[in-house]
Amino acid sequence: MKVLIVACGSYASQGYGCPGEWKCLKAANDKEGEFAGYADNVQVVGFLECECNGRQLIANIGCVKKNVDFDAVHFSTCMVKSWPSCPYMDVDELAQKIEEKFGVKVVKGTHNYG
């Protein structure tokens, strides 16, 4: 299973309880958290950060898709469970747009680490 991980850039880069990608990458590598249900090994093919106001995210995912095939997009745990939530977009609506545009599954979450 080839996956692209998308994290909240503001949350990750500011260190609000998320030191960046290590938790997401560990969960993918160890098939824990939201990666546990995959029968195949998980290969992370990219890690993007959604930068406020999210305007470039769809285009950036498209750039990855042109160059590297992937089966699913995982929104990082910090992207889907942070509080306060993103003031610029609704995570469910964003997931639907990505699924429609790229024909891939979007999973909300990566890890269950604190």
C-alpha positions as CSV (number, residue, x, y, z in Angstrom):
1,M,0.0,0.0,0.0
2,K,1.5,3.3,-1.1
3,V,0.4,6.3,0.9
4,L,0.8,10.0,0.9
5,I,0.6,11.7,4.3
6,V,-0.7,15.2,4.7
7,A,-0.1,17.1,7.9
8,C,-1.2,20.5,9.2
9,G,1.8,22.6,8.5
10,S,1.0,25.2,11.1
11,Y,0.5,22.6,13.8
12,A,3.6,20.6,13.0
13,S,6.0,23.5,12.4
14,Q,5.0,25.4,15.5
15,G,5.4,22.3,17.7
16,Y,2.0,22.3,19.2
17,G,2.4,18.8,20.6
18,C,3.4,17.4,17.2
19,P,7.1,17.3,16.5
20,G,6.6,16.7,12.9
21,E,6.5,13.5,10.9
22,W,8.2,11.0,13.1
23,K,4.9,9.8,14.8
24,C,3.2,9.4,11.4
25,L,6.2,7.6,9.8
26,K,6.6,5.3,12.8
27,A,2.9,4.3,12.7
28,A,3.1,3.6,9.0
29,N,6.3,1.6,9.3
30,D,5.0,-0.5,12.2
31,K,1.4,-0.7,10.8
32,E,-0.1,0.9,13.9
33,G,-2.9,3.3,14.3
34,E,-4.8,4.0,11.1
35,F,-2.3,1.9,9.1
36,A,-3.1,-1.3,11.1
37,G,-5.8,-2.5,8.7
38,Y,-3.7,-2.7,5.6
39,A,-2.9,-6.3,4.5
40,D,0.2,-5.2,2.5
41,N,3.3,-3.4,3.8
42,V,2.9,0.4,4.0
43,Q,5.2,2.5,1.8
44,V,5.1,6.2,2.5
45,V,5.8,7.9,-0.8
46,G,5.4,11.5,0.3
47,F,4.8,13.8,3.2
48,L,3.1,17.1,2.6
49,E,2.2,19.9,4.9
50,C,-1.0,21.9,4.3
51,E,0.0,25.5,4.8
52,C,-2.6,28.1,5.8
53,N,-4.9,28.8,4.1
54,G,-4.7,25.5,2.3
55,R,-5.0,27.0,-1.1
56,Q,-2.1,25.0,-2.6
57,L,-2.8,21.6,-1.1
58,I,-4.9,20.1,-4.0
59,A,-2.2,21.3,-6.5
60,N,0.6,19.9,-4.4
61,I,-1.2,16.5,-4.2
62,G,-1.6,16.7,-7.9
63,C,2.1,17.3,-8.4
64,V,2.9,14.2,-6.2
65,K,0.4,12.1,-8.2
66,K,2.0,13.0,-11.5
67,N,5.4,11.8,-10.3
68,V,4.6,9.0,-7.8
69,D,1.6,6.7,-7.7
70,F,-0.2,6.3,-4.4
71,D,-3.2,4.3,-3.2
72,A,-4.4,6.5,-0.3
73,V,-3.9,9.8,1.4
74,H,-3.7,9.9,5.1
75,F,-4.5,13.1,6.9
76,S,-2.2,13.2,9.9
77,T,-3.7,12.9,13.4
78,C,-2.7,16.5,14.1
79,M,-4.7,17.6,11.1
80,V,-7.9,15.8,12.1
81,K,-7.8,16.0,15.9
82,S,-6.2,19.4,16.7
83,W,-8.1,21.9,18.7
84,P,-9.0,24.5,17.7
85,S,-9.7,23.0,14.3
86,C,-8.6,24.5,11.0
87,P,-10.4,27.9,10.4
88,Y,-9.9,27.6,6.6
89,M,-11.4,24.3,5.7
90,D,-13.6,21.4,6.8
91,V,-11.6,18.1,6.9
92,D,-14.5,16.0,5.7
93,E,-15.1,18.3,2.7
94,L,-11.4,18.3,1.9
95,A,-11.3,14.5,2.0
96,Q,-14.3,14.3,-0.4
97,K,-12.6,16.7,-2.9
98,I,-9.4,14.7,-2.8
99,E,-11.2,11.4,-3.3
100,E,-13.2,12.8,-6.2
101,K,-10.3,14.5,-8.0
102,F,-7.6,11.8,-7.6
103,G,-9.7,8.6,-7.2
104,V,-7.9,7.5,-4.0
105,K,-9.1,6.7,-0.5
106,V,-8.6,9.4,2.2
107,V,-8.1,8.2,5.7
108,K,-8.5,10.6,8.6
109,G,-5.7,9.9,11.0
110,T,-2.3,8.3,11.2
111,H,-1.3,7.3,14.8
112,N,-2.7,6.9,18.2
113,Y,0.3,8.1,20.1
114,G,-0.2,10.9,22.7
